[in-house]
């Protein structure tokens, strides 16, 4: 059995298989573009939050005290 026409949702009647698959491919491309844009925005937000976390969580740099200074302070 060969399928030459398919029913498109929310449209009356049957459409040729080529039209059906072309429309399906167009819809999938649009959905993929939207998903890619959404994922790019989420990745950018992750990078921004990670950079902020690293900047806030780093320990302050402490000055190293030479052994002579410590010995002098103890006396």
N, C-alpha and C positions, 0 to 999 in steps of 0.2 A: 504494500500500500504506500503510495506517495502522498505526502502532505503538501499541498500547494497553497492553501489559504489557512490563516489562523485568526482567531478572535482576539482583538485588542480590547483590553479592559476599558469600560466606560464609553465604548463606541459601538454603534449598531452594525451588524453584519460582519462579514469576514474580510480580511485584508490579505494580499499576497504575502507569502512567506518572506520575500526579500524586504518588503516594506516593514513588516513586523520586526525583523532582526535589525534593520537599519535604525528604527526608532529605539529599540532596546539598547543598541550600542551607543546611541546618542545620550540616552538617559544614564547609562553606566559611566560614560566619560564625564558627564556633568557631576555625578555623584562622587567620582574619584577626584575631580578637581576640588570640590568642596571639602572632601575629607583631607586632601593634601594640604589645603590652606589651613584647615582647623588644626591639623597635626603640627604644621610649621609654627603656628601661633602658640600652641602648647609647649613645643620645644623651646621657643624663645623665652617663654615665661619660666620654664624650668632652669634655663641657663641664667636668667636674671636672678631668680631666687637663690640658686646655688652660689652665685657670686656674692650676693648679699649675705648669705649665711657664712661664707668663708671670711668675708671682711669683718663681720661682727664676732666671729668665734675665735679669731686668732689671739693668742696670748700676747700681752704687751712685752716689748723687748726690754729686758732688764740689763742694766750695766753690769758687766762682770767685774767683780772686785778682786783686785790683785791680792795674793797671799800676804804681802807685806802690809797692805792696808788693814786687813783683818787682824793680823797680829798686833798692829799698832792700836787698833780700836779695843782690843781685849785688855791691854795693859793699862 
